[in-house]
Amino acid sequence: MADVRTLDRNALKFNEITIITLIALAFVFELVWLVLILTGILAVAAARPQWSPLRATYQRIILSLGVVRPRVVPGDFAPRRFTQGLAAAVLGLSAVALFGGLTVVGWGLAWLVALLAGISLFGNFCAGCFLFYQLRRAGILGRQQTA
């Protein structure tokens, strides 16, 4: 029997809302360090999803309070991990630019991440996932073995 993997769509939406909110707060209040923290959060989520602060917040607070219910659907989490890693890389460049005094470049990169998170949230199109599948199709990303 095939291995069926699932995703909680509401957890993904929570992540997207959090990313957009933190970038907006960082921009409005000029909290460059918040961009750096978000970079770390997304890097951890990509490298070790079980250690993700966003995942823990969603599971321990959002679900516990009954703010939303899980909406579990079949799906592969690998494209989302790739997207989180890509977002972490772009936000890392954003933080370097911001700390280096290149504010237009830094905030432009941060807002690019927020824009793509918004497109995923409201338009149900994950640009990072699209890139993941295109790279896999081209043979650049290999198939990951299941445990």
ZIWOPE-V531537 format. One record per pair of residues at least 6 apart in sequence whose ideal C-beta (glycine too) atoms are under 6 Angstrom apart, sorted by the first residue. I is the first residue (numbers start at 1). J is the second residue. D is the distance in whole Angstrom. If there is no record, write none. Layout:
{{I,J,D} {I,J,D}}
This chain:
{{3,146,5} {4,74,6} {5,76,5} {6,72,5} {6,74,6} {7,73,6} {7,75,4} {8,70,5} {8,72,5} {9,71,4} {9,73,6} {10,68,5} {10,71,5} {11,58,5} {13,121,6} {14,58,5} {15,54,5} {16,117,4} {16,120,5} {16,121,4} {18,54,6} {19,117,4} {20,114,5} {20,117,5} {20,118,6} {22,34,6} {22,38,5} {23,110,5} {23,114,4} {26,34,4} {26,35,5} {32,98,4} {35,91,6} {35,94,6} {35,95,5} {35,110,6} {36,95,4} {38,91,6} {39,88,5} {39,91,4} {39,92,5} {39,95,6} {41,53,5} {42,84,5} {42,87,5} {42,88,4} {43,88,4} {44,51,5} {44,52,6} {45,52,4} {45,54,6} {45,84,5} {46,81,5} {46,84,4} {46,85,4} {46,88,6} {78,144,6} {79,129,4} {79,132,4} {82,132,4} {83,126,6} {83,128,3} {83,129,6} {86,128,5} {87,113,5} {90,109,5} {90,113,5} {91,113,6} {93,109,6} {94,106,5} {94,109,4} {94,110,4} {97,105,4} {97,106,4} {98,106,3} {116,127,5} {119,125,6} {120,126,5} {135,141,4}}
